[in-house]
Amino acid sequence: MVGVGTWDIDGDTVQQSVRAGLDAGYGHVDTAEGYENEGEIGAALADYDREDVFLTSKVLPKHLDYESVIEACEASLDRLGTDYLDLYLVHWPNPATSIRETMNAMATLRDQGKIRNVGVSNFSAYQLGAAQHVADVPIAVNQIEYHPWNTQDQVVEFCRDTDTVVEAAAPLGRTEVFADDVIQDLAEKYDRSPAQIVLKWAVENEVVVLPKSSSPEHVRQNCDLFDWDLDAADHERIDAIEREQAVYDTGVYDWDNDTYGISQ
């Protein structure tokens, strides 16, 4: 339910975060080829029993044709120093490439034992439904932007209806939601950090959270969620926050971006 998020951190910092998380009991690490930190994460994971870690990576939208998915996965495995991924996600939808072709490659990777579960990320309900319709393997996860300022109710409802696990990327709203009056009030009431309040709320909503922090202390705090609860009325206060503000999934894409764009 709680994983080590690793977007936008690398080098010694990401290694410290991964080790702090695993030592604190996370058991779940989330990365992507686009994060450009798989090598450092692989070095950190070498100190742990592979079977104790649920490891996720993602394939970039520019690599979603059949052969490129296979090659991208094999490259991620090599950088991470492992022979399989527990979960492999399509990082962003790519309207220029057939999702059927992408899912056929995912099925091949699963048949080869290189991945154990298939998922998507940043897919709308419509896109997820299309992928499910043509996929020969179950789509286990949709990782989306999810936090009190962007709950994406329609997408979450569709995921629930189709037995798709919802994972929260940017579950802390890139820390912007900490300024919300409700979050500030509840942090003071429960003597918890704003991050813990937000993460606890998401976990109680049965959403997997992937908080990122460059501070080992904050990494440990972000997993301290399971020996206390929000009162029902306080949980509903967060549910009732009336604000729709995305921090990254804004629907505006730069197709020429060297990392996340797609080739012409």
C-alpha positions as CSV (number, residue, x, y, z in Angstrom):
1,M,0.0,0.0,0.0
2,V,3.0,2.3,0.5
3,G,5.9,2.4,-2.0
4,V,9.0,4.4,-2.3
5,G,8.5,7.0,-5.1
6,T,11.6,7.9,-6.9
7,W,10.7,10.6,-9.5
8,D,13.2,13.5,-9.8
9,I,15.8,12.0,-7.5
10,D,18.9,10.2,-8.4
11,G,22.5,9.5,-7.4
12,D,23.2,8.9,-3.7
13,T,19.9,10.6,-2.8
14,V,17.7,8.0,-4.5
15,Q,19.8,5.2,-3.0
16,Q,19.4,6.7,0.5
17,S,15.6,7.0,0.0
18,V,15.3,3.4,-1.3
19,R,17.3,2.0,1.6
20,A,15.5,4.1,4.2
21,G,12.2,2.9,2.8
22,L,13.0,-0.8,2.6
23,D,14.6,-0.6,6.1
24,A,11.4,1.0,7.4
25,G,9.3,-1.8,5.9
26,Y,8.0,-0.5,2.6
27,G,8.6,-3.5,0.5
28,H,7.6,-1.6,-2.7
29,V,9.8,0.6,-5.0
30,D,8.5,2.5,-8.0
31,T,10.7,3.8,-10.8
32,A,10.7,4.2,-14.6
33,E,13.1,4.4,-17.5
34,G,12.2,8.0,-17.8
35,Y,13.3,8.8,-14.2
36,E,16.9,7.9,-15.3
37,N,17.8,6.4,-11.9
38,E,17.3,2.7,-12.4
39,G,21.0,2.1,-12.2
40,E,21.3,3.7,-8.8
41,I,18.2,1.9,-7.6
42,G,19.6,-1.4,-8.8
43,A,22.7,-0.8,-6.8
44,A,20.7,-0.1,-3.6
45,L,18.5,-3.2,-4.2
46,A,21.5,-5.4,-4.5
47,D,21.7,-5.3,-0.7
48,Y,18.3,-6.8,-0.2
49,D,16.5,-10.1,-0.9
50,R,14.9,-9.6,-4.3
51,E,11.8,-11.6,-3.3
52,D,11.1,-9.1,-0.5
53,V,10.8,-6.2,-2.8
54,F,7.8,-5.4,-5.1
55,L,9.6,-3.6,-8.0
56,T,7.8,-1.5,-10.6
57,S,9.2,0.2,-13.7
58,K,7.6,1.9,-16.7
59,V,8.1,2.1,-20.4
60,L,8.2,5.5,-22.1
61,P,5.5,6.6,-24.6
62,K,8.1,6.8,-27.4
63,H,8.9,3.1,-26.8
64,L,5.4,1.6,-27.2
65,D,5.7,-0.3,-30.5
66,Y,6.2,-4.1,-30.0
67,E,9.9,-4.4,-30.4
68,S,10.7,-1.2,-28.4
69,V,8.6,-2.4,-25.4
70,I,10.6,-5.6,-25.3
71,E,13.9,-3.7,-25.7
72,A,13.0,-1.1,-23.1
73,C,12.0,-3.7,-20.6
74,E,15.2,-5.7,-21.1
75,A,17.2,-2.5,-20.6
76,S,15.4,-1.6,-17.4
77,L,16.0,-5.1,-16.1
78,D,19.7,-4.8,-16.8
79,R,20.0,-1.4,-15.1
80,L,18.0,-2.6,-12.1
81,G,20.1,-5.8,-11.8
82,T,17.2,-8.1,-11.8
83,D,15.7,-10.7,-14.1
84,Y,12.1,-9.8,-13.6
85,L,9.8,-6.9,-12.6
86,D,6.8,-7.4,-10.4
87,L,4.9,-4.7,-12.3
88,Y,5.6,-3.0,-15.7
89,L,3.6,0.0,-16.6
90,V,2.9,2.0,-19.8
91,H,4.1,5.3,-18.4
92,W,1.8,7.5,-20.6
93,P,-0.6,6.8,-23.3
94,N,0.6,7.3,-26.8
95,P,-2.1,8.0,-29.4
96,A,0.4,7.5,-32.2
97,T,1.0,3.8,-31.4
98,S,-1.6,1.0,-31.3
99,I,-2.3,0.0,-27.7
100,R,-3.0,-3.5,-29.1
101,E,0.7,-3.7,-30.2
102,T,1.8,-2.5,-26.8
103,M,-0.3,-5.0,-24.9
104,N,0.9,-7.8,-27.2
105,A,4.4,-7.0,-26.2
106,M,3.4,-6.9,-22.5
107,A,1.9,-10.4,-22.9
108,T,5.1,-11.7,-24.5
109,L,7.2,-10.3,-21.6
110,R,4.9,-11.9,-19.1
111,D,5.1,-15.3,-20.9
112,Q,8.9,-15.0,-20.8
113,G,8.8,-14.4,-17.1
114,K,10.4,-11.0,-17.4
115,I,7.3,-9.2,-15.8
116,R,4.7,-10.6,-13.5
117,N,2.0,-8.0,-13.8
118,V,1.0,-5.5,-16.4
119,G,-0.3,-2.0,-15.8
120,V,-0.8,1.5,-17.2
121,S,-0.2,5.0,-15.9
122,N,-2.0,8.3,-16.5
123,F,-4.8,6.5,-18.5
124,S,-8.3,8.0,-18.6
125,A,-11.3,5.7,-18.1
126,Y,-11.7,5.6,-21.8
127,Q,-8.1,4.7,-22.5
128,L,-8.0,2.1,-19.8
129,G,-11.2,0.5,-21.2
130,A,-9.7,0.4,-24.7
131,A,-6.5,-1.2,-23.4
132,Q,-8.5,-3.8,-21.4
133,H,-10.6,-4.6,-24.5
134,V,-7.6,-5.6,-26.6
135,A,-5.2,-7.0,-23.9
136,D,-4.6,-10.7,-23.6
137,V,-3.3,-10.2,-20.0
138,P,-5.1,-8.5,-17.1
139,I,-4.3,-4.9,-16.6
140,A,-3.7,-4.9,-12.9
141,V,-3.0,-1.2,-12.1
142,N,-3.6,2.3,-13.3
143,Q,-1.2,4.7,-11.7
144,I,-2.7,8.2,-11.8
145,E,-2.3,11.6,-10.2
146,Y,-4.4,11.3,-7.0
147,H,-4.5,13.6,-4.0
148,P,-7.1,15.7,-2.2
149,W,-6.9,18.4,-4.9
150,N,-7.3,15.9,-7.8
151,T,-9.3,12.8,-6.9
152,Q,-10.2,11.9,-10.5
153,D,-13.5,10.3,-9.4
154,Q,-14.5,9.0,-12.8
155,V,-11.3,7.2,-13.4
156,V,-11.2,5.7,-9.9
157,E,-14.8,4.5,-10.2
158,F,-14.0,2.8,-13.5
159,C,-10.9,1.2,-12.0
160,R,-13.1,-0.1,-9.1
161,D,-15.6,-1.5,-11.5
162,T,-13.0,-3.4,-13.5
163,D,-10.9,-4.6,-10.6
164,T,-8.0,-2.4,-11.4
165,V,-5.8,-1.2,-8.5
166,V,-5.4,2.5,-8.3
167,E,-2.0,3.8,-7.4
168,A,-1.4,7.4,-6.5
169,A,1.5,9.1,-8.3
170,A,2.2,12.5,-6.6
171,P,0.0,11.5,-3.7
172,L,1.2,14.6,-1.8
173,G,0.3,16.9,-4.7
174,R,4.0,17.7,-5.0
175,T,3.5,19.1,-1.4
176,E,1.2,21.8,-2.7
177,V,-1.8,20.3,-0.8
178,F,0.0,20.8,2.5
179,A,-1.2,24.4,2.4
180,D,-4.8,23.4,2.4
181,D,-6.6,24.6,5.6
182,V,-8.2,21.2,6.2
183,I,-4.9,19.4,6.0
184,Q,-3.2,21.9,8.3
185,D,-6.0,21.7,10.8
186,L,-6.0,17.9,10.9
187,A,-2.2,17.7,11.1
188,E,-2.4,19.8,14.2
189,K,-5.3,17.8,15.6
190,Y,-3.6,14.4,15.2
191,D,0.0,15.6,15.9
192,R,1.0,14.2,12.5
193,S,2.8,15.7,9.5
194,P,0.6,17.0,6.7
195,A,2.1,14.3,4.5
196,Q,0.9,11.6,6.9
197,I,-2.6,13.0,7.0
198,V,-2.8,13.0,3.2
199,L,-1.3,9.6,2.8
200,K,-3.5,8.1,5.5
201,W,-6.6,9.5,3.8
202,A,-5.5,7.9,0.5
203,V,-4.7,4.5,2.0
204,E,-8.1,4.5,3.8
205,N,-9.6,5.1,0.3
206,E,-7.8,1.9,-0.8
207,V,-5.4,3.7,-3.0
208,V,-1.7,2.6,-3.1
209,V,0.5,5.6,-2.4
210,L,4.0,6.3,-3.8
211,P,5.3,9.3,-1.9
212,K,8.7,10.6,-2.9
213,S,11.2,12.2,-0.5
214,S,14.9,13.0,-0.6
215,S,14.9,12.9,3.2
216,P,15.3,9.5,4.9
217,E,13.5,10.8,7.9
218,H,10.5,11.8,5.8
219,V,10.6,8.5,4.0
220,R,10.3,6.7,7.4
221,Q,7.5,9.1,8.5
222,N,5.6,8.5,5.3
223,C,5.2,4.8,6.2
224,D,4.1,5.4,9.7
225,L,0.4,5.1,8.8
226,F,-0.9,1.8,10.2
227,D,-1.3,2.1,13.9
228,W,-3.7,5.0,13.9
229,D,-6.9,6.1,11.9
230,L,-8.6,9.2,10.9
231,D,-12.0,9.7,12.4
232,A,-14.8,9.2,9.9
233,A,-15.8,12.8,10.1
234,D,-12.3,14.0,9.5
235,H,-11.8,11.6,6.6
236,E,-15.0,13.1,5.1
237,R,-13.6,16.6,5.6
238,I,-10.8,15.7,3.2
239,D,-13.2,14.0,0.8
240,A,-15.2,17.2,0.7
241,I,-12.4,19.6,-0.3
242,E,-13.7,21.4,-3.3
243,R,-10.7,22.0,-5.5
244,E,-9.6,20.5,-8.8
245,Q,-6.0,21.3,-9.3
246,A,-3.6,18.9,-11.1
247,V,0.1,19.3,-10.4
248,Y,1.4,17.4,-13.4
249,D,-1.4,15.6,-15.4
250,T,-2.6,18.8,-17.0
251,G,-3.4,17.3,-20.4
252,V,-0.8,19.5,-22.2
253,Y,1.9,17.4,-23.7
254,D,5.2,18.3,-25.3
255,W,5.6,15.6,-28.0
256,D,9.1,16.9,-28.8
257,N,10.3,16.3,-25.2
258,D,13.5,14.2,-25.3
259,T,12.3,11.9,-22.6
260,Y,8.5,11.8,-22.6
261,G,7.8,12.8,-26.2
262,I,7.3,10.5,-29.2
263,S,9.2,10.2,-32.4
264,Q,7.9,11.7,-35.6
